[in-house]
């Protein structure tokens, strides 16, 4: 698994992740939750709310990120790798620093 350096929640207000624990195609959502729950990432923004919904059905997984400027980005982790999810979150977050 590739190491992702610089994953930060600095410009992130809230992350909502939902997935089914029974569906292997939801692995990216589960892994993203594991990574954003790590102490190192949480320390980058202790005020960021992390919401998790574990479903027992076959609905699609969902990742919704609310940034500090109140923009909302939604991702479909069933079609993305965790690296791509983190890269997209970091890219948007860093673009807010430049504005």
LOLOMI-342887 format. One record per atom (N, C-alpha, C): residue number from 1; residue in one letter; atom name; x, y, z. Coordinates in Angstrom, 3 decimals, decimal comma. Layout:
N
   resi   resn   name         xx         yy         zz
    NUM      a     CA          X          Y          Z
...
This chain:
99
   resi   resn   name         xx         yy         zz
      1      x      N      0,840     -1,168      0,000
      1      x     CA      0,000      0,000      0,000
      1      x      C      0,889      1,236      0,000
      2      x      N      0,576      2,166     -0,868
      2      x     CA      1,374      3,377     -0,988
      2      x      C      1,189      4,263      0,237
      3      x      N      2,272      4,888      0,641
      3      x     CA      2,221      5,836      1,742
      3      x      C      1,794      7,190      1,201
      4      x      N      0,890      7,834      1,910
      4      x     CA      0,426      9,151      1,506
      4      x      C      0,937     10,144      2,530
      5      x      N      1,809     11,018      2,089
      5      x     CA      2,385     12,001      2,991
      5      x      C      1,602     13,296      2,910
      6      x      N      1,539     13,978      4,024
      6      x     CA      0,909     15,278      4,041
      6      x      C     -0,601     15,252      4,083
      7      x      N     -1,219     14,133      4,436
      7      x     CA     -2,674     14,097      4,541
      7      x      C     -3,063     14,949      5,742
      8      x      N     -3,860     15,970      5,475
      8      x     CA     -4,206     16,928      6,509
      8      x      C     -5,675     17,312      6,412
      9      x      N     -6,262     17,606      7,544
      9      x     CA     -7,650     18,042      7,606
      9      x      C     -7,748     19,542      7,901
     10      x      N     -6,689     20,292      7,616
     10      x     CA     -6,605     21,703      7,988
     10      x      C     -7,821     22,508      7,530
     11      x      N     -8,245     22,400      6,311
     11      x     CA     -9,374     23,170      5,798
     11      x      C    -10,645     22,345      5,684
     12      x      N    -10,749     21,302      6,486
     12      x     CA    -11,907     20,416      6,451
     12      x      C    -12,717     20,610      7,729
     13      x      N    -14,016     20,895      7,581
     13      x     CA    -14,892     21,075      8,738
     13      x      C    -15,524     19,761      9,178
     14      x      N    -15,880     18,921      8,188
     14      x     CA    -16,595     17,692      8,511
     14      x      C    -16,359     16,650      7,423
     15      x      N    -16,251     15,401      7,845
     15      x     CA    -16,184     14,274      6,915
     15      x      C    -17,243     13,265      7,335
     16      x      N    -18,094     12,897      6,386
     16      x     CA    -19,119     11,877      6,606
     16      x      C    -18,770     10,700      5,707
     17      x      N    -18,675      9,518      6,296
     17      x     CA    -18,354      8,300      5,552
     17      x      C    -19,409      7,252      5,877
     18      x      N    -19,984      6,658      4,825
     18      x     CA    -20,923      5,550      5,043
     18      x      C    -20,519      4,385      4,147
     19      x      N    -20,654      3,192      4,676
     19      x     CA    -20,328      1,992      3,914
     19      x      C    -20,965      0,778      4,566
     20      x      N    -21,023     -0,296      3,809
     20      x     CA    -21,493     -1,572      4,328
     20      x      C    -20,281     -2,390      4,754
     21      x      N    -20,381     -2,966      5,913
     21      x     CA    -19,250     -3,774      6,389
     21      x      C    -19,174     -5,126      5,691
     22      x      N    -20,203     -5,464      4,910
     22      x     CA    -20,247     -6,765      4,253
     22      x      C    -19,826     -6,740      2,793
     23      x      N    -19,683     -5,571      2,215
     23      x     CA    -19,418     -5,457      0,784
     23      x      C    -17,937     -5,150      0,545
     24      x      N    -17,206     -6,045     -0,095
     24      x     CA    -15,778     -5,816     -0,317
     24      x      C    -15,481     -4,615     -1,225
     25      x      N    -16,458     -4,179     -2,022
     25      x     CA    -16,222     -3,019     -2,885
     25      x      C    -16,223     -1,715     -2,090
     26      x      N    -16,512     -1,786     -0,800
     26      x     CA    -16,524     -0,604      0,051
     26      x      C    -15,204     -0,441      0,817
     27      x      N    -14,197     -1,179      0,418
     27      x     CA    -12,914     -1,177      1,126
     27      x      C    -12,264      0,200      1,179
     28      x      N    -12,398      0,993      0,126
     28      x     CA    -11,786      2,332      0,123
     28      x      C    -12,412      3,220      1,189
     29      x      N    -13,708      3,116      1,373
     29      x     CA    -14,382      3,908      2,410
     29      x      C    -13,916      3,479      3,799
     30      x      N    -13,804      2,175      4,013
     30      x     CA    -13,325      1,674      5,311
     30      x      C    -11,903      2,134      5,573
     31      x      N    -11,048      2,066      4,559
     31      x     CA     -9,655      2,471      4,730
     31      x      C     -9,543      3,984      4,946
     32      x      N    -10,363      4,773      4,256
     32      x     CA    -10,348      6,218      4,475
     32      x      C    -10,736      6,519      5,921
     33      x      N    -11,751      5,847      6,435
     33      x     CA    -12,145      6,054      7,830
     33      x      C    -10,989      5,712      8,770
     34      x      N    -10,316      4,612      8,503
     34      x     CA     -9,180      4,231      9,351
     34      x      C     -8,118      5,316      9,358
     35      x      N     -7,847      5,874      8,186
     35      x     CA     -6,788      6,886      8,091
     35      x      C     -7,192      8,217      8,713
     36      x      N     -8,425      8,676      8,492
     36      x     CA     -8,818      9,957      9,092
     36      x      C     -9,003      9,826     10,598
     37      x      N     -9,171      8,610     11,080
     37      x     CA     -9,302      8,383     12,516
     37      x      C     -7,953      8,279     13,218
     38      x      N     -6,882      8,238     12,466
     38      x     CA     -5,564      8,108     13,086
     38      x      C     -5,230      9,381     13,866
     39      x      N     -4,494      9,229     14,936
     39      x     CA     -4,178     10,380     15,786
     39      x      C     -3,395     11,453     15,029
     40      x      N     -2,515     11,054     14,141
     40      x     CA     -1,700     12,029     13,409
     40      x      C     -2,567     12,910     12,507
     41      x      N     -3,515     12,314     11,810
     41      x     CA     -4,386     13,082     10,928
     41      x      C     -5,364     13,915     11,761
     42      x      N     -5,922     13,349     12,813
     42      x     CA     -6,857     14,085     13,664
     42      x      C     -6,190     15,309     14,289
     43      x      N     -4,907     15,209     14,620
     43      x     CA     -4,183     16,335     15,206
     43      x      C     -4,053     17,508     14,242
     44      x      N     -4,156     17,247     12,943
     44      x     CA     -4,040     18,338     11,970
     44      x      C     -5,235     19,295     12,034
     45      x      N     -6,367     18,828     12,575
     45      x     CA     -7,541     19,685     12,791
     45      x      C     -8,463     19,012     13,808
     46      x      N     -8,219     19,241     15,093
     46      x     CA     -9,035     18,591     16,124
     46      x      C    -10,511     18,994     16,080
     47      x      N    -10,836     20,105     15,435
     47      x     CA    -12,221     20,569     15,370
     47      x      C    -13,014     19,909     14,241
     48      x      N    -12,340     19,175     13,374
     48      x     CA    -13,018     18,506     12,265
     48      x      C    -13,923     17,406     12,818
     49      x      N    -15,186     17,424     12,400
     49      x     CA    -16,133     16,392     12,815
     49      x      C    -15,999     15,185     11,894
     50      x      N    -15,916     14,016     12,487
     50      x     CA    -15,849     12,782     11,724
     50      x      C    -17,099     11,970     12,023
     51      x      N    -17,921     11,760     11,014
     51      x     CA    -19,153     10,995     11,175
     51      x      C    -19,067      9,710     10,363
     52      x      N    -19,441      8,611     10,989
     52      x     CA    -19,392      7,308     10,345
     52      x      C    -20,762      6,651     10,430
     53      x      N    -21,182      6,064      9,312
     53      x     CA    -22,402      5,268      9,296
     53      x      C    -22,076      3,923      8,662
     54      x      N    -22,158      2,874      9,447
     54      x     CA    -21,926      1,528      8,943
     54      x      C    -23,295      0,926      8,654
     55      x      N    -23,489      0,541      7,410
     55      x     CA    -24,790      0,045      6,971
     55      x      C    -24,775     -1,475      6,871
     56      x      N    -25,917     -2,038      7,041
     56      x     CA    -26,047     -3,484      6,925
     56      x      C    -26,747     -3,891      5,645
     57      x      N    -26,790     -2,994      4,673
     57      x     CA    -27,480     -3,288      3,418
     57      x      C    -26,537     -3,037      2,237
     58      x      N    -27,078     -3,019      1,041
     58      x     CA    -26,238     -2,942     -0,154
     58      x      C    -26,205     -1,554     -0,795
     59      x      N    -26,616     -0,515     -0,069
     59      x     CA    -26,533      0,833     -0,621
     59      x      C    -25,081      1,200     -0,918
     60      x      N    -24,921      2,090     -1,869
     60      x     CA    -23,589      2,529     -2,264
     60      x      C    -22,883      3,241     -1,112
     61      x      N    -21,571      3,092     -1,023
     61      x     CA    -20,828      3,838     -0,005
     61      x      C    -20,800      5,315     -0,391
     62      x      N    -20,509      6,142      0,577
     62      x     CA    -20,506      7,582      0,320
     62      x      C    -19,463      8,258      1,187
     63      x      N    -18,774      9,215      0,597
     63      x     CA    -17,869     10,082      1,338
     63      x      C    -18,277     11,507      1,001
     64      x      N    -18,583     12,266      2,033
     64      x     CA    -18,951     13,669      1,854
     64      x      C    -18,024     14,497      2,727
     65      x      N    -17,393     15,505      2,104
     65      x     CA    -16,438     16,354      2,809
     65      x      C    -16,934     17,791      2,750
     66      x      N    -17,028     18,418      3,921
     66      x     CA    -17,389     19,833      4,013
     66      x      C    -16,114     20,588      4,357
     67      x      N    -15,764     21,540      3,497
     67      x     CA    -14,546     22,315      3,692
     67      x      C    -14,830     23,588      4,485
     68      x      N    -13,792     24,268      4,912
     68      x     CA    -13,929     25,439      5,775
     68      x      C    -14,694     26,594      5,122
     69      x      N    -14,766     26,623      3,801
     69      x     CA    -15,530     27,671      3,115
     69      x      C    -16,957     27,202      2,807
     70      x      N    -17,384     26,124      3,439
     70      x     CA    -18,723     25,531      3,325
     70      x      C    -19,010     24,865      1,983
     71      x      N    -18,006     24,654      1,157
     71      x     CA    -18,226     23,876     -0,058
     71      x      C    -18,276     22,397      0,329
     72      x      N    -19,081     21,655     -0,407
     72      x     CA    -19,264     20,228     -0,126
     72      x      C    -18,831     19,437     -1,355
     73      x      N    -17,999     18,451     -1,124
     73      x     CA    -17,566     17,531     -2,181
     73      x      C    -18,053     16,138     -1,800
     74      x      N    -18,631     15,432     -2,774
     74      x     CA    -19,054     14,054     -2,543
     74      x      C    -18,261     13,127     -3,447
     75      x      N    -17,910     11,979     -2,904
     75      x     CA    -17,121     10,994     -3,629
     75      x      C    -17,811      9,643     -3,543
     76      x      N    -17,610      8,835     -4,578
     76      x     CA    -18,117      7,466     -4,585
     76      x      C    -16,927      6,532     -4,379
     77      x      N    -16,695      6,100     -3,141
     77      x     CA    -15,524      5,260     -2,878
     77      x      C    -15,593      3,873     -3,493
     78      x      N    -16,756      3,484     -4,017
     78      x     CA    -16,850      2,180     -4,683
     78      x      C    -16,077      2,197     -5,998
     79      x      N    -15,880      3,386     -6,561
     79      x     CA    -15,185      3,508     -7,844
     79      x      C    -13,824      4,173     -7,717
     80      x      N    -13,382      4,446     -6,487
     80      x     CA    -12,106      5,132     -6,266
     80      x      C    -11,248      4,351     -5,281
     81      x      N     -9,953      4,471     -5,446
     81      x     CA     -9,018      3,905     -4,479
     81      x      C     -8,831      4,914     -3,356
     82      x      N     -8,426      4,447     -2,184
     82      x     CA     -8,247      5,348     -1,047
     82      x      C     -7,206      6,427     -1,362
     83      x      N     -6,181      6,077     -2,118
     83      x     CA     -5,169      7,061     -2,517
     83      x      C     -5,817      8,201     -3,295
     84      x      N     -6,732      7,871     -4,206
     84      x     CA     -7,408      8,896     -5,008
     84      x      C     -8,326      9,761     -4,154
     85      x      N     -8,989      9,165     -3,178
     85      x     CA     -9,838      9,928     -2,270
     85      x      C     -9,011     10,933     -1,469
     86      x      N     -7,930     10,475     -0,897
     86      x     CA     -7,077     11,343     -0,082
     86      x      C     -6,448     12,436     -0,940
     87      x      N     -6,014     12,086     -2,141
     87      x     CA     -5,426     13,079     -3,041
     87      x      C     -6,443     14,160     -3,386
     88      x      N     -7,678     13,780     -3,660
     88      x     CA     -8,722     14,752     -3,996
     88      x      C     -9,025     15,666     -2,808
     89      x      N     -9,089     15,107     -1,604
     89      x     CA     -9,340     15,910     -0,405
     89      x      C     -8,195     16,875     -0,165
     90      x      N     -6,965     16,381     -0,266
     90      x     CA     -5,791     17,243     -0,072
     90      x      C     -5,723     18,351     -1,113
     91      x      N     -6,014     18,027     -2,356
     91      x     CA     -5,946     19,017     -3,430
     91      x      C     -6,922     20,162     -3,175
     92      x      N     -8,156     19,832     -2,827
     92      x     CA     -9,158     20,855     -2,544
     92      x      C     -8,756     21,668     -1,316
     93      x      N     -8,285     20,998     -0,286
     93      x     CA     -7,878     21,672      0,946
     93      x      C     -6,725     22,645      0,697
     94      x      N     -5,744     22,215     -0,076
     94      x     CA     -4,604     23,080     -0,377
     94      x      C     -5,002     24,253     -1,242
     95      x      N     -5,989     24,055     -2,135
     95      x     CA     -6,431     25,177     -2,969
     95      x      C     -7,094     26,268     -2,129
     96      x      N     -7,683     25,902     -1,013
     96      x     CA     -8,283     26,902     -0,116
     96      x      C     -7,210     27,738      0,579
     97      x      N     -6,037     27,176      0,802
     97      x     CA     -4,926     27,919      1,391
     97      x      C     -4,407     28,998      0,469
     98      x      N     -4,524     28,758     -0,834
     98      x     CA     -3,974     29,678     -1,825
     98      x      C     -4,916     30,843     -2,102
     99      x      N     -6,181     30,722     -1,712
     99      x     CA     -7,152     31,789     -1,985
     99      x      C     -7,123     32,859     -0,941
